Amino acid sequence: MRLPYLPLAGAMFVMLNVPAFANDADFRLVNKTGYQIDSVWVSAHSAGSWGHDVMGKDALGDGEGVNITFPHGGGHCHYDIKVKYNDGDEAQWGDVNLCNYEKITLFWDGKQTRAEGE
């Protein structure tokens, strides 16, 4: 059974120096956690609220990926990301520069959800 864990401020992101398109914060989310993800929220880092689920499909099963697109005009890049699993657990990352990533892959290591961007 997974224990809830909320990593701090994007500390679990690993940059692989793969360039993304400038001012493009949309990304592909890949689930390799072993659990189903039911909701994904992306909000501007300064927003203070999550808004609505942006996943675009009902659920993201283990091993699946989904393209995450959301309104992000004005060339903004810094966002907070939150996911909710089908068992109610959540994980979140703050102040992620989404302009640096084309794909974000989530992993569960038995203690926490880890996110790697490329």
N, C-alpha and C positions, 0 to 999 in steps of 0.2 A: 504494500500500500504506500502510495506517495504521501509525503508530508508536505503541507503548504510551505512555499518558499517564495519570497519576493526579492530577487537580486536588486542591488542598488545601482541607479544611474548608469545603466548600460555597461557596467563593469565586466559583464560576461561576454561582450562582443569582441570578436577577434577580426581585425582588419587584415585582409589578404592582399591589399594594394591592387585590387582589380577596379579600374576606373568605371564609374557609372556616368550616365549622361548628366551634364550640368543641369541644375535646377529640376531634376526629375526625382521626386521622392517616392513614386510608385515602386513596388518591389514584389518579388515572388516569395511567398512564405511556404516553407517545407517543414512538415511535421515528422520528426523521427524520434518522438518521445515514448512511443509505445502506448499512447493514450489518445483518445479522440478529443479534438479541440472544437468547442461549440461556438465560441464567439471571439472576435478580434476587434480591438479598438485602437485607433491611431488618432492622437490629438496633438495639436501644436504644443510645444513644450511650455509655452507661457499661458495656455488656455485655462488651466485649473479645473477642467471637467472633461469627461470622456466622450460625450456625444453618443452616437449610435454605432452599432456593430457594422464594420466595413468588410467583413469577410466575403460577402457576395454569394455564399452558398450555405446550406443548412449546417453542415459539419465538415471538419477536415480530419479524416481518418489517419492513423499511423501510416507513414510511407507516402502520403499524398501531398500535393502542393496546390496552391491557389495563387492567382495573381491578385494582389491587393492594390486597388486604385481608389483614390479619394481626392476631394478638392484640396489643393495645396498651392494656390496661385501666389504670385509675387516672388517666386524664387526661394521660398522658405525651405529649410532643410532639417531643422531640429524638431524632433517629435518624440512623444512618449508612446510606448506600445504596451498593450495589455492583452493577454489571452486568458480565456476561461475554459477549463476542461470539463468534460461531461460529468465528472464527479464533484464539481463545484470548486475545486482548487483553482487558483489564479497565479499567474506570474506576470511581472511587469518590468519594463526597462525605461529609464528616463533619459532625456536629452540625447537621443540617438540621431546622428547626422545621416538621414536616409539618402541624401544625395551621394553618399560614398558607397552605397550597396545596391546591387541589382537583385540579390537573393539573400534571404535570411533563413537559416535552418535551425530549428529548435531540437535539442537533445535533452533527455532525462537521464541523469547519472545515478539515480537512486537516492539523491539528497536534494537536488535542485534542478531547475530547468536552465539549461545553458543555451545561449544563442550565438551563432557564428554568422558573420556577414561576409559576403564576397561580391 
